[in-house]
Amino acid sequence: MKTRFLVISAIAVASVLVFFVVDSMNLDRLCAEKGGVRNGDMCIIETFETEIDETDITESDFDFSKVTTIKPNTMEFFYYPNPEDTTNRDVFQKFILIRLPEEFGGNEDNVSAFRAYSALSVGVHCQIKYWPHEERKRMEDPCWGSIYRPIDGLMIAGERPVVNNAPVALPYLDLSIDENGSLHVEPPIWALDENGVVGEGRVISLQQIRQGSQVIVDSYEQTNPNHPKIPIDFAGQILTQINPDTNRVEALYHDFSSHDCQVLLALWTNV
């Protein structure tokens, strides 16, 4: 049975190459061969230039052909930019790697299927996680009830941070993928209007919100072609989520100018 890498096959952070491997014995062997240091389920190999020589690994050990080892609609925690420092773990360096649900593109074998967000809730500094359940599929803050959608990290429920009057989303990391199917973290710009500021959030424009909402609408219409059309804008507000039910669908809209007004549009599907 072939052993596959988790999180695609690797995450490269700064000058450190981090490998997550399913099989513990194979991780010990690979780590020793490459001069790495074992850290739980990770092997830390110094210098980004380190490459795996596939001629040293038999076909029965590893398979680099697909990026399917993290299943759609699942998540993993990881630390950035110091994954090797296990002594001084900092919650401000903890991130969530999500492979999106299939309906949002999580079945694609490329970087578009993945998102990486800060695991720290905006404003209140509580650790969040992604819930894959059918009626949820979102990030939640257990302390204050803030909710974030996975497609773009937009806060769709919760207390508005006092430092930011604009629509807010989770800080994120840009990802890229190489020819071996390995995920890499691109250097972030920690500013509110760029990658965001951990603990404070990220400014997200109305255009970006509509783009994320369009993905949600397209997914809904593809799986429910005979159901009523869902508008992006309704009563001066913007769609944030869709909740299908047995014979109706609920569409939630938000007034991002006030952060206080929400409209629930219920449409009967006649199914």
C-alpha positions in Angstrom: 0.0 0.0 0.0 1.4 3.4 -1.0 2.1 5.9 1.7 0.9 9.4 0.8 1.8 12.8 2.2 -0.8 14.7 4.1 -1.5 18.4 3.4 -0.7 17.7 -0.3 2.9 16.5 0.2 4.6 19.3 2.0 4.4 22.8 3.4 7.4 25.1 2.8 7.7 27.9 5.3 10.5 30.4 4.9 13.7 28.4 4.9 12.2 25.3 6.5 10.7 22.4 4.6 8.0 20.6 6.7 6.7 17.1 5.8 3.6 15.5 7.2 3.5 11.7 6.6 0.8 9.1 7.4 3.1 6.2 8.3 5.2 6.9 11.4 7.9 4.4 10.5 8.3 5.8 7.0 8.5 9.3 8.5 11.3 8.2 10.8 13.2 6.7 7.9 12.7 9.6 5.5 13.6 12.1 8.2 16.8 10.3 9.1 17.9 9.9 5.4 17.4 13.6 4.8 19.0 14.9 8.0 15.8 16.2 9.5 14.5 16.4 13.0 11.4 14.5 14.0 8.7 16.7 15.7 5.5 14.7 16.4 3.9 14.0 13.0 6.3 16.3 11.2 9.8 16.1 9.9 11.7 19.5 9.9 14.4 19.7 7.2 16.5 22.9 7.3 17.0 25.0 4.1 14.3 25.4 1.6 16.6 24.2 -1.2 16.4 20.7 0.1 14.8 18.5 -2.6 13.6 14.9 -2.3 15.4 12.8 -4.8 12.6 10.5 -6.1 15.3 8.0 -7.3 16.0 7.3 -3.6 12.3 6.4 -2.9 10.7 3.4 -4.4 7.2 3.5 -5.9 5.9 1.4 -3.1 6.8 4.1 -0.5 5.4 7.4 -1.9 3.1 8.6 -4.5 3.5 12.2 -5.7 0.9 11.9 -8.5 -2.2 13.5 -6.8 -3.0 16.0 -4.1 -5.8 14.0 -2.5 -4.4 13.0 0.9 -6.4 15.8 2.6 -10.0 15.1 1.8 -12.4 17.8 0.8 -14.3 19.4 3.7 -11.5 18.8 6.3 -8.9 20.8 8.1 -5.5 20.7 9.8 -3.8 23.1 12.2 -0.2 24.2 11.5 2.2 26.9 12.8 3.7 29.7 10.7 6.4 31.0 10.4 8.2 28.8 13.1 6.7 25.3 12.9 10.0 23.8 14.3 9.8 25.7 17.6 7.7 23.4 19.7 8.8 25.0 23.0 7.5 28.5 22.4 4.2 27.8 20.7 2.4 31.1 20.0 -1.3 31.1 19.3 -0.7 34.2 17.0 1.3 31.8 14.7 -1.4 29.1 14.6 -3.3 28.7 11.3 -6.0 26.5 9.9 -5.5 24.7 6.5 -8.9 23.9 5.0 -9.6 21.8 1.9 -12.9 23.3 0.8 -16.1 21.2 0.5 -16.5 19.7 -3.0 -19.3 22.1 -3.9 -16.9 25.0 -3.4 -14.1 23.5 -5.4 -12.5 21.3 -2.8 -12.4 18.4 -5.3 -9.9 20.2 -7.5 -6.3 18.8 -7.4 -4.7 22.3 -7.3 -4.1 25.2 -4.9 -7.6 26.6 -5.5 -9.0 23.8 -3.3 -7.2 25.1 -0.2 -7.4 28.0 2.2 -5.2 29.0 5.1 -6.6 31.3 7.8 -5.4 32.5 11.2 -6.8 30.2 13.9 -7.3 33.3 16.1 -10.8 34.8 16.2 -10.9 38.5 15.2 -11.0 40.9 18.1 -11.4 38.5 21.0 -8.4 36.3 20.5 -10.1 32.9 20.9 -9.0 29.8 19.0 -11.4 28.9 16.2 -11.8 25.7 14.1 -13.6 24.5 11.0 -16.7 22.4 11.4 -17.4 20.2 8.4 -20.9 19.1 9.4 -23.5 19.4 6.6 -25.5 22.2 8.4 -22.3 24.2 9.3 -19.2 24.0 7.0 -17.8 27.1 8.6 -15.2 28.4 11.1 -16.6 29.2 14.6 -15.4 31.0 17.7 -16.6 29.1 20.8 -16.0 32.1 23.1 -18.2 34.8 21.4 -20.0 33.0 18.7 -18.3 34.6 15.7 -18.8 32.7 12.4 -16.6 32.9 9.3 -17.3 31.3 5.9 -14.5 29.1 4.4 -14.6 30.5 0.9 -13.0 33.9 1.9 -12.8 34.0 5.7 -15.6 36.6 5.9 -17.1 37.2 9.3 -20.9 36.5 8.8 -21.8 36.7 12.5 -20.2 38.1 15.6 -19.1 41.2 17.3 -17.6 43.9 15.1 -14.0 44.7 16.1 -13.7 48.2 17.5 -10.6 48.8 15.4 -12.3 48.2 12.1 -15.6 49.7 10.8 -15.3 47.9 7.4 -16.4 44.3 6.6 -13.9 42.0 8.3 -12.4 38.6 7.5 -9.8 36.3 9.0 -6.2 37.0 8.1 -4.9 34.5 5.6 -1.8 33.0 4.0 -1.3 32.9 0.2 -0.5 29.4 -1.0 1.1 28.0 -4.1 1.9 24.5 -5.3 4.9 23.1 -7.1 5.3 20.3 -9.6 5.4 17.7 -6.9 2.1 18.7 -5.4 3.7 20.4 -2.4 2.0 23.4 -0.9 4.1 26.5 -0.2 3.3 29.5 1.9 4.1 32.8 0.2 5.5 35.6 2.3 2.6 37.5 3.7 2.1 41.3 4.1 0.7 41.8 7.6 -1.5 44.8 7.0 -5.3 45.2 7.3 -5.7 45.7 3.6 -3.4 42.9 2.6 -3.1 39.5 4.3 -4.6 41.1 7.5 -3.3 41.4 11.0 -3.6 38.4 13.3 -6.0 39.1 16.1 -7.4 42.2 14.4 -8.6 40.8 11.1 -8.5 41.8 7.5 -10.4 44.4 5.5 -12.5 42.7 2.8 -14.1 44.8 0.1 -17.8 44.5 -1.0 -16.5 43.3 -4.4 -14.6 40.5 -2.8 -17.6 39.6 -0.6 -19.8 39.4 -3.8 -17.2 37.2 -5.5 -17.3 34.7 -2.6 -21.1 34.8 -2.6 -21.1 34.1 -6.3 -19.2 30.9 -5.7 -21.8 29.9 -3.2 -24.7 30.8 -5.5 -23.1 28.9 -8.5 -22.6 25.8 -6.3 -26.2 25.9 -5.1 -27.6 26.3 -8.6 -25.4 23.5 -10.0 -26.7 21.0 -7.4 -30.3 22.4 -7.4 -31.0 23.4 -11.0 -34.8 23.4 -10.6 -34.8 25.5 -7.4 -35.5 29.3 -7.4 -32.6 31.6 -8.4 -30.8 33.2 -5.4 -29.8 36.9 -6.0 -26.5 38.2 -4.7 -28.1 41.5 -3.7 -31.5 41.8 -2.0 -33.1 44.8 -0.3 -29.8 46.7 -0.4 -27.9 43.9 1.3 -25.4 41.3 0.2 -25.8 37.5 0.3 -23.6 35.8 2.9 -24.8 32.2 3.0 -27.4 29.7 1.7 -29.0 27.1 3.9 -31.0 24.5 1.9 -33.8 22.6 3.6 -36.1 19.8 2.6 -38.6 21.9 0.7 -37.2 25.4 1.0 -34.0 27.3 1.0 -32.9 30.1 3.3 -30.6 32.9 2.0 -29.0 35.1 4.6 -28.2 38.7 3.6 -26.1 41.3 5.5 -26.0 45.1 5.6 -22.2 45.6 5.8 -22.6 49.4 6.2 -24.2 49.0 9.6 -23.1 45.5 10.7 -26.3 45.3 12.6 -29.0 44.4 10.1 -29.6 41.0 8.6 -32.4 39.8 6.3 -33.5 36.1 5.9 -35.0 35.3 2.6 -36.9 32.0 2.5 -37.8 30.5 -0.8 -40.0 27.4 -1.2 -38.7 24.9 -3.7 -41.8 22.9 -4.3 -39.9 19.6 -4.0 
